[in-house]
C-alpha cells in the first residue's frame, strides 16, 4: 500500500516580490549585481525552502525586515 502525504507550504514569498517592486529592484540585479544564485531566485519563485543565511542576506541587501520577504499563512 502506498501512502501519500499532502504537504502544504505555509510560507509565502509574496512580500518579497512586493518589496522588490516597491524598491525598484529586479531579479537580474539580485543575481548579477548582488551575487545571489539564479537557483535561489528560482526556489523563491516556486515557493521552495531557502536557508536562514539566504534570508538574512536578502534582508541586508534589500534593507528590510524578514516580514518584508516571507509571511506565514495559516490555512
C-alpha positions as CSV (number, residue, x, y, z in Angstrom):
1,X,0.0,0.0,0.0
2,X,1.3,3.4,-1.0
3,X,0.5,6.4,1.3
4,X,0.7,9.9,0.1
5,X,1.4,12.8,2.4
6,X,0.0,16.2,1.4
7,X,2.5,18.9,2.1
8,X,1.0,22.4,2.3
9,X,3.6,25.2,2.0
10,X,2.6,27.7,4.7
11,X,5.4,30.1,4.0
12,X,4.7,32.6,1.3
13,X,7.2,34.8,-0.6
14,X,4.5,37.3,-1.7
15,X,6.1,40.1,0.4
16,X,9.4,39.5,-1.3
17,X,8.0,40.4,-4.7
18,X,6.2,43.4,-3.3
19,X,9.4,44.6,-1.6
20,X,11.3,44.2,-4.9
21,X,8.6,46.2,-6.7
22,X,8.5,49.0,-4.1
23,X,12.3,49.3,-4.1
24,X,12.5,49.1,-7.9
25,X,14.9,46.2,-7.7
26,X,14.9,43.4,-10.3
27,X,15.7,39.7,-10.0
28,X,18.5,40.5,-12.5
29,X,20.0,43.0,-10.1
30,X,19.9,40.4,-7.2
31,X,21.6,37.8,-9.4
32,X,24.2,39.8,-11.4
33,X,24.9,42.8,-9.1
34,X,24.4,41.3,-5.6
35,X,25.6,37.7,-6.2
36,X,22.5,35.7,-5.4
37,X,22.3,32.5,-7.4
38,X,19.7,32.1,-10.1
39,X,18.7,28.9,-8.2
40,X,17.9,30.9,-5.1
41,X,15.5,33.1,-7.1
42,X,14.0,30.1,-8.7
43,X,13.4,28.5,-5.3
44,X,11.7,31.6,-4.1
45,X,9.5,31.8,-7.2
46,X,8.4,28.3,-6.8
47,X,7.7,28.6,-3.0
48,X,10.6,26.2,-2.0
49,X,12.7,26.5,1.1
50,X,15.6,28.9,1.4
51,X,18.1,29.0,4.2
52,X,18.1,31.5,7.1
53,X,21.5,32.6,5.8
54,X,19.9,33.5,2.5
55,X,17.0,35.2,4.2
56,X,19.5,37.2,6.2
57,X,21.4,38.2,3.1
58,X,18.2,39.3,1.3
59,X,17.3,41.4,4.3
60,X,20.7,43.0,4.3
61,X,20.7,43.7,0.6
62,X,17.1,45.0,0.5
63,X,17.5,46.9,3.8
64,X,14.3,45.3,5.1
65,X,12.9,43.0,7.8
66,X,12.1,39.3,7.5
67,X,8.4,40.1,7.2
68,X,9.2,42.0,4.0
69,X,10.4,38.8,2.4
70,X,8.3,36.0,3.9
71,X,4.9,35.6,5.6
72,X,3.3,32.6,7.4
73,X,-0.1,31.7,6.1
74,X,-2.4,29.9,8.5
75,X,-4.6,27.8,6.2
